[in-house]
């Protein structure tokens, strides 16, 4: 297919808004399940039963390393399956069907978390496992739409718009869930600890319904894909891996993209790990006055992060226009490194709130700018899903390494503080690698 035959959807506000709105839909998962309610529920489930260790998969393990290892396992599946499906999606010219598949897998898995219980722990862990796969699998195809619907000069702002909508939508749902947990009697649950646990279970169901329901607008408006459809044969089933290899080979001719990816792989390893374990850290390592204060404090901290992340994403977009993407990313990574040192020493709830505020400002910024920087450096091509599959595979492999290291250090030292401190190495390495990214492509 010739380049001139590509359908150019870029710059269309209707497509841009529909694309960004998927962040509104799916961010409820990343906030309620990954960051806020589920980590609190998970920890409370063990503490209320007076259990710290659990027998699973033929061994005995602490609850926090267990969730770290399970998270790593889910990302391994995403890293392996995403190239396969993205290659097929490019060939058939239909990324949207795969976006739908992962969306529904994740949403139904969230609803299945209602039944998470120590007595049926395998089913609960399975729902958590597939929820992760659904969310992150859908992100592969969601991200690949960015260069299809936005011009290079628009992509920083469009990427930030998506994250900002995600923060707004997820915060709205979290506020409702917070009200349910803090005042269960008002919502028809028992006014007790058991009632709070039931309210948390129903929040998981609400996430699934929110995610599926609001995704329908995105599914209705977005095109199937930018490529020309072809018939799928057995020869193209593994085309995604071949395309990953071709993308890897193409990096030799694009030094800026290659060096940026190396830097992204390293610093993203630390960023994503911290985001996935922050609430578990706050639950175990901060000296809360009592269980009620702990629950309220953790959720309020997540709200602080989300609200300030909206501001941070917009501030980062403006900073990138003035100073450039790479310099802005270096500055943000420096803040992350400093925050890792601070986290090692923080003990009080007030210190945790301060950390939440600073993390909020840099969390949205580094995610949005990382995505749009990669998109800017891509060659104009119809197989954007393959390039973004490569990007996501790099991210997922980084998360696997980060979570395994985090869980291992936590397991052998008995403290998550040591794990957080170790992540500083990745931020500093990321800064060094970003300094090596050329400002311009040499002709």
For each residue, the residues with C-beta under 8 A, 3 or more apart:
1: 5 6 227 228 382
2: 5
3: 6 380
4:
5: 1 2 228
6: 1 3 226 227 382
7: 223 226
8:
9: 12 15 148 149 223 226
10: 147 148 149 150 151 154
11: 16 149 150 151 154
12: 9 15 16 149
13: 16 17
14: 17 18 221
15: 9 12 18 19 149 221 222 223
16: 11 12 13 19 20 149 150 154 158 161
17: 13 14 20 21 221
18: 14 15 21 22 217 218 220 221 222
19: 15 16 22 142 145 146 149 158 162 218 222
20: 16 17 23 24 158 161 162 165
21: 17 18 24 25 165 214 217 218
22: 18 19 25 26 99 142 162 215 218
23: 20 26 27 162 163 165 166 169
24: 20 21 27 165 166 168 169 170 214
25: 21 22 28 103 169 210 211 212 213 214 215 218
26: 22 23 29 30 103 106 135 138 139 142 166 211 215
27: 23 24 30 31 165 166 167 169 170
28: 25 31 32 33 169 170 173 174 206 207 210 211
29: 26 32 33 34 106 110 131 135 207 211
30: 26 27 33 34 35 135 166 170
31: 27 28 34 35 36 170 171 173 174 302 306
32: 28 29 35 36 37 38 170 173 174 177 203 204 206 207
33: 28 29 30 37 38 110 113 131 135 204 207
34: 29 30 31 38 39 135 275 276
35: 30 31 32 39 275 278 279 302 305
36: 31 32 39 40 174 177 279 298 299 302
37: 32 33 40 41 174 177 181 200 203 204 299
38: 32 33 34 41 42 113 128 200 204
39: 34 35 36 42 43 279 280 283 298
40: 36 37 43 44 200 279 283 294 295 298 299
41: 37 38 44 45 116 197 200 201
42: 38 39 45 46 63 67 116 280
43: 39 40 46 47 63 280 283 284
44: 40 41 47 48 197 200 291 295
45: 41 42 48 49 116 117 118 197
46: 42 43 49 51 52 54 63 118
47: 43 44 50 51 291
48: 44 45 193 197
49: 45 46 118
50: 47
51: 46 47 54 63 118
52: 46 62 63
53: 60 61 62 63
54: 46 51 60 61 63 66 118 121
55: 59 60
56: 59 61 66 121 122 125
57:
58:
59: 55 56
60: 53 54 55
61: 53 54 56 65 66 69 411
62: 52 53 65 66 410 411
63: 42 43 46 51 52 53 54 66 67
64: 67 68 277 280 284 407 410 416
65: 61 62 68 69 407 408 410 411
66: 54 56 61 62 63 69 70
67: 42 63 64 70 71 128 280
68: 64 65 71 72 277 403 404 406 407 410
69: 61 65 66 72 73 403 404 407
70: 66 67 73 74 125 128 129
71: 67 68 74 75 132 276 399 403
72: 68 69 75 76 399 400 403 404 407
73: 69 70 76 77 129
74: 70 71 77 78 128 129 130 132 133 136
75: 71 72 78 79 132 136 396 397 399 400 403
76: 72 73 79 80 396 400
77: 73 74 80 81 133
78: 74 75 81 82 132 133 136 137 140 392 396
79: 75 76 82 392 393 396 397 400
80: 76 77 83 84
81: 77 78 84 85 133 137
82: 78 79 85 86 137 140 240 389 392 393 396
83: 80 86 87 240 241 243 244 386 389 390 393
84: 80 81 87 88 237 238 240 241
85: 81 82 88 89 98 137 140 240
86: 82 83 89 90 95 98 140 141 144 240 243 385 386 388 389
87: 83 84 90 91 236 238 239 240 241 242 243 244 385 386 389
88: 84 85 91 92 98 232 236 237 239 240
89: 85 86 92 93 94 95 97 98 141 225 385
90: 86 87 93 95 225 227 239 240 243 382 383 385 386
91: 87 88 227 230 232 236 239
92: 88 89 229 230 231 232
93: 89 90 224 225 226 227 228 229 230
94: 89 97 98 224 225 229
95: 86 89 90 98 99 141 144 145 224 225 385
96: 99 100 141 219 222 223 224 225
97: 89 94 100 101 224
98: 85 86 88 89 94 95 101 102 137 141
99: 22 95 96 102 103 138 141 142 218 219
100: 96 97 103 104 215 219
101: 97 98 104 105 137
102: 98 99 105 106 133 134 135 137 138 140 141
103: 25 26 99 100 106 107 134 138 211 212 215
104: 100 101 107 108 134 212
105: 101 102 108 109 130 133 134 137
106: 26 29 102 103 109 110 130 131 132 133 134 135 137 138 208 211
107: 103 104 110 111 134 207 208 209 211 212
108: 104 105 111 112 208
109: 105 106 112 113 127 128 129 130 131 133 134 208
110: 29 33 106 107 113 127 131 204 205 207 208 211
111: 107 108 114 204 205 207 208 209
112: 108 109 115 123 126 127 130 131
113: 33 38 109 110 116 124 127 128 131 201 204
114: 111 201 202 204 205
115: 112 120 123 124 127 201
116: 41 42 45 113 120 121 123 124 127 128 201 204
117: 45 120 121 124
118: 45 46 49 51 54 121
119:
120: 115 116 117 123 124
121: 54 56 116 117 118 124 125
122: 56 125 126
123: 112 115 116 120 126 127
124: 113 115 116 117 120 121 127 128
125: 56 70 121 122 128 129
126: 112 122 123 129 130
127: 109 110 112 113 115 116 123 124 130 131
128: 38 67 70 74 109 113 116 124 125 131 132
129: 70 73 74 109 125 126 132 133
130: 74 105 106 109 112 126 127 133 134
131: 29 33 106 109 110 112 113 127 128 134 135
132: 71 74 75 78 106 128 129 135 136
133: 74 77 78 81 102 105 106 109 129 130 136 137
134: 102 103 104 105 106 107 109 130 131 137 138
135: 26 29 30 33 34 102 106 131 132 138 139
136: 74 75 78 132 133 139 140 392 396
137: 78 81 82 85 98 101 102 105 106 133 134 140 141
138: 26 99 102 103 106 134 135 141 142
139: 26 135 136 142 143 392
140: 78 82 85 86 102 136 137 143 144 385 388 389 392
141: 86 89 95 96 98 99 102 137 138 144 145 385 388
142: 19 22 26 99 138 139 145
143: 139 140 146 371 388 391 392
144: 86 95 140 141 147 148 384 385 387 388 389
145: 19 95 141 142 148 149 222 384
146: 19 143 149 150 155 158 159 371 372 375 384 388
147: 10 144 150 152 155 375 378 380 384
148: 9 10 144 145 223 225 226 384
149: 9 10 11 12 15 16 19 145 146 158 222
150: 10 11 16 146 147 154 155 158 375
151: 10 11 154 155
152: 147 155 375 376
153:
154: 10 11 16 150 151 157 158
155: 146 147 150 151 152 158 159 372 375 376
156: 159 160 317 320 321 325 368 369 372 376
157: 154 160 161 317
158: 16 19 20 146 149 150 154 155 161 162 372
159: 146 155 156 162 163 317 368 369 371 372 375
160: 156 157 163 164 313 314 316 317 364 368 369 372
161: 16 20 157 158 164 165
162: 19 20 22 23 158 159 165 166 368
163: 23 159 160 166 167 309 310 313 364 367 368
164: 160 161 167 168 310 313 314 364
165: 20 21 23 24 27 161 162 168 169
166: 23 24 26 27 30 162 163 169 170
167: 27 163 164 170 171 306 307 309 310 313 364
168: 24 164 165 171 172 310
169: 23 24 25 27 28 165 166 172 173 210 214
170: 24 27 28 30 31 32 166 167 173 174 306
171: 31 167 168 174 175 303 306 307
172: 168 169 175 176
173: 28 31 32 169 170 176 177 206 207 210
174: 28 31 32 36 37 170 171 177 178 299 302 303 306
175: 171 172 178 179 303
176: 172 173 179 180 206
177: 32 36 37 173 174 180 181 199 200 203 206
178: 174 175 181 182 299 303
179: 175 176 182 183 186 187
180: 176 177 183 184 187 189 199 200 202 203
181: 37 177 178 184 196 199 200 203 295 299
182: 178 179 196 295 296
183: 179 180 186 187
184: 180 181 187 189 190 191 192 195 196 198 199
185: 188 189 190 191 195
186: 179 183
187: 179 180 183 184 199
188: 185
189: 180 184 185 195 196 198 199
190: 184 185 194 195 198
191: 184 185 195
192: 184 195 196
193: 48 196 197 291
194: 190 197 198
195: 184 185 189 190 191 192 198 199
196: 181 182 184 189 192 193 199 200 295
197: 41 44 45 48 193 194 200 201
198: 184 189 190 194 195 201 202
199: 177 180 181 184 187 189 195 196 202 203
200: 37 38 40 41 44 177 180 181 196 197 203 204
201: 41 113 114 115 116 197 198 204 205
202: 114 180 198 199 205 206
203: 32 37 177 180 181 199 200 206 207
204: 32 33 37 38 110 111 113 114 116 200 201 207 208
205: 110 111 114 201 202 208 209
206: 28 32 173 176 177 202 203 209 210
207: 28 29 32 33 107 110 111 173 203 204 210 211
208: 106 107 108 109 110 111 204 205 211 212
209: 107 111 205 206 212 213
210: 25 28 169 173 206 207 213 214
211: 25 26 28 29 103 106 107 110 207 208 214 215
212: 25 103 104 107 208 209 215 216
213: 25 209 210 216
214: 21 24 25 169 210 211 217 218
215: 22 25 26 100 103 211 212 218 219
216: 212 213 219 220
217: 18 21 214 220 221
218: 18 19 21 22 25 99 214 215 221 222
219: 96 99 100 215 216 222
220: 18 216 217
221: 14 15 17 18 217 218
222: 15 18 19 96 145 149 218 219
223: 7 9 15 96 148 226
224: 93 94 95 96 97 229
225: 89 90 93 94 95 96 148 385
226: 6 7 9 93 148 223 382 384
227: 1 6 90 91 93 382 383
228: 1 5 93 382
229: 92 93 94 224
230: 91 92 93 236
231: 92
232: 88 91 92 236 237
233: 236 237
234: 237
235: 239
236: 87 88 91 230 232 233 239
237: 84 88 232 233 234
238: 84 87 241 242
239: 87 88 90 91 235 236 242 243
240: 82 83 84 85 86 87 88 90 243 244 386 389
241: 83 84 87 238 244 245
242: 87 238 239 245 246
243: 83 86 87 90 239 240 246 247 383 386 389
244: 83 87 240 241 247 248 386 389 390 393
245: 241 242 248 249
246: 242 243 249 250 386
247: 243 244 250 251 386 387 390
248: 244 245 251 390
249: 245 246 252
250: 246 247 253 254 379
251: 247 248 254 257 258 261
252: 249 258
253: 250
254: 250 251 257 258 377 379 441
255: 258 259 438 441 442
256: 259 260 377 437 438 440 441
257: 251 254 260 261 374 377 378
258: 251 252 254 255 261 262
259: 255 256 262 263 433 436 437 438
260: 256 257 263 264 326 373 374 377 434 437
261: 251 257 258 264 265 374 390 391 394
262: 258 259 265 266 433
263: 259 260 266 267 329 430 433 434 436 437
264: 260 261 267 268 370 374 391 394 395 430
265: 261 262 268 269 394 395 397 398
266: 262 263 269 270 398 426 429 430 433
267: 263 264 270 271 329 333 336 366 426 427 429 430 431 433 434
268: 264 265 271 272 370 394 395 398 399 430
269: 265 266 272 273 398 399 401 402 426
270: 266 267 273 274 336 340 402 423 424 426 427 430
271: 267 268 274 275 336 363 366 367
272: 268 269 275 276 395 398 399 402
273: 269 270 276 277 399 402 403 406 423
274: 270 271 277 278 336 340 359 420 423
275: 34 35 271 272 278 363
276: 34 71 272 273 399 403
277: 64 68 273 274 280 281 403 406 416 419
278: 35 274 275 281 282 359
279: 35 36 39 40 282 283 298 301 302
280: 39 42 43 64 67 277 283 284 416
281: 277 278 284 285 286 343 416 420
282: 278 279 285 286 297 298 301 352
283: 39 40 43 279 280 286 294 298
284: 43 64 280 281 416
285: 281 282 347 415 416 417
286: 281 282 283 294 297 346 347 348 349 351 352
287: 347 348 349
288: 291 293 294 297 349
289: 293 349
290: 293 294
291: 44 47 193 288 294 295
292: 295 296
293: 288 289 290 296 297 349
294: 40 283 286 288 290 291 297 298
295: 40 44 181 182 196 291 292 298 299
296: 182 292 293 299 300
297: 282 286 288 293 294 300 301 349 352 353
298: 36 39 40 279 282 283 294 295 301 302
299: 36 37 40 174 178 181 295 296 302 303
300: 296 297 303 304 353
301: 279 282 297 298 304 305 352 353 356
302: 31 35 36 174 279 298 299 305 306 356
303: 171 174 175 178 299 300 306 307
304: 300 301 307 308 353 356 357 360
305: 35 301 302 308 309 356 357 359 360 363
306: 31 167 170 171 174 302 303 309 310 360
307: 167 171 303 304 310 311 360
308: 304 305 311 312 357 360 361
309: 163 167 305 306 312 313 360 361 363 364 365
310: 163 164 167 168 306 307 313 314 364
311: 307 308 314 315 360 361
312: 308 309 315 316 360 361 362 363 364 365
313: 160 163 164 167 309 310 316 317 364 365 367 368
314: 160 164 310 311 317 318
315: 311 312 318 319 361 365
316: 160 312 313 319 320 328 332 364 365 366 368 369
317: 156 157 159 160 313 314 320 321 368 369
318: 314 315 321 322
319: 315 316 322 323 328 331 365
320: 156 316 317 323 324 325 328 369 372
321: 156 317 318
322: 318 319
323: 319 320 327 328 331
324: 320 327 328 439
325: 156 320 328 329 369 372 373 376
326: 260 329 330 373 434 437 439
327: 323 324 330 331
328: 316 319 320 323 324 325 331 332 365 369
329: 263 267 325 326 332 333 366 369 370 373 434
330: 326 327 333 334 431 434 435
331: 319 323 327 328 334 335
332: 316 328 329 335 336 362 365 366 369
333: 267 329 330 336 337 366 427 430 431 434
334: 330 331 337 338 427 431
335: 331 332 338 339 358 361 362
336: 267 270 271 274 332 333 339 340 362 366 427
337: 333 334 340 341 424 427 428 431
338: 334 335 341 342
339: 335 336 342 343 355 358 359 362
340: 270 274 336 337 343 344 420 421 423 424 427
341: 337 338 344 345 421 424
342: 338 339 345 346 351 355
343: 281 339 340 346 355 417 420 421
344: 340 341 417 420 421
345: 341 342
346: 286 342 343 351 352 354 355
347: 285 286 287 351
348: 286 287 351 352
349: 286 287 288 289 293 297 352 353
350: 353 354
351: 286 342 346 347 348 354 355
352: 282 286 297 301 346 348 349 355 356
353: 297 300 301 304 349 350 356 357
354: 346 350 351 357 358
355: 339 342 343 346 351 352 358 359
356: 301 302 304 305 352 353 359 360
357: 304 305 308 353 354 360 361
358: 335 339 354 355 361 362
359: 274 278 305 339 355 356 362 363
360: 304 305 306 307 308 309 311 312 356 357 363 364
361: 308 309 311 312 315 335 357 358 364 365
362: 312 332 335 336 339 358 359 365 366
363: 271 275 305 309 312 359 360 366 367
364: 160 163 164 167 309 310 312 313 316 360 361 367 368
365: 309 312 313 315 316 319 328 332 361 362 368 369
366: 267 271 316 329 332 333 336 362 363 369 370
367: 163 271 313 363 364 370 371
368: 156 159 160 162 163 313 316 317 364 365 371 372
369: 156 159 160 316 317 320 325 328 329 332 365 366 372 373
370: 264 268 329 366 367 373 374
371: 143 146 159 367 368 374 375
372: 146 155 156 158 159 160 320 325 368 369 375 376
373: 260 325 326 329 369 370 376 377
374: 257 260 261 264 370 371 377 378 388 391
375: 146 147 150 152 155 159 371 372 378
376: 152 155 156 325 372 373
377: 254 256 257 260 373 374
378: 147 257 374 375 381 384 387
379: 250 254
380: 3 147
381: 378 384 387
382: 1 6 90 226 227 228
383: 90 227 243 386 387
384: 144 145 146 147 148 226 378 381 387 388
385: 86 87 89 90 95 140 141 144 225 388 389
386: 83 86 87 90 240 243 244 246 247 383 389 390
387: 144 247 378 381 383 384 390 391
388: 86 140 141 143 144 146 374 384 385 391 392
389: 82 83 86 87 140 144 240 243 244 385 386 392 393
390: 83 244 247 248 261 386 387 393 394
391: 143 261 264 374 387 388 394 395
392: 78 79 82 136 139 140 143 388 389 395 396
393: 79 82 83 244 389 390 396 397
394: 261 264 265 268 390 391 397 398
395: 264 265 268 272 391 392 398 399
396: 75 76 78 79 82 136 392 393 399 400
397: 75 79 265 393 394 400 401
398: 265 266 268 269 272 394 395 401 402
399: 71 72 75 268 269 272 273 276 395 396 402 403
400: 72 75 76 79 396 397 403 404
401: 269 397 398 404 405
402: 269 270 272 273 398 399 405 406 423 426
403: 68 69 71 72 75 273 276 277 399 400 406 407
404: 68 69 72 400 401 407 408
405: 401 402 408 409 419 422
406: 68 273 277 402 403 409 410 416 419 422 423
407: 64 65 68 69 72 403 404 410 411 419
408: 65 404 405 411 412
409: 405 406 412 413 418 419 422
410: 62 64 65 68 406 407 413 414 415 416 418 419
411: 61 62 65 407 408 414
412: 408 409
413: 409 410 418 419
414: 410 411
415: 285 410 418 419
416: 64 277 280 281 284 285 406 410 419 420
417: 285 343 344 420 421
418: 409 410 413 415 421 422
419: 277 405 406 407 409 410 413 415 416 422 423
420: 274 281 340 343 344 416 417 423
421: 340 341 343 344 417 418 424
422: 405 406 409 418 419 425
423: 270 273 274 340 402 406 419 420 426 427
424: 270 337 340 341 421 427 428
425: 422 428 429
426: 266 267 269 270 402 423 429 430
427: 267 270 333 334 336 337 340 423 424 430 431
428: 337 424 425 431 432
429: 266 267 425 426 432 433
430: 263 264 266 267 268 270 333 426 427 433 434
431: 267 330 333 334 337 427 428 434 435
432: 428 429 435 436
433: 259 262 263 266 267 429 430 436 437
434: 260 263 267 326 329 330 333 430 431 437
435: 330 431 432
436: 259 263 432 433
437: 256 259 260 263 326 433 434
438: 255 256 259 441 442
439: 324 326
440: 256
441: 254 255 256 438
442: 255 438
443:
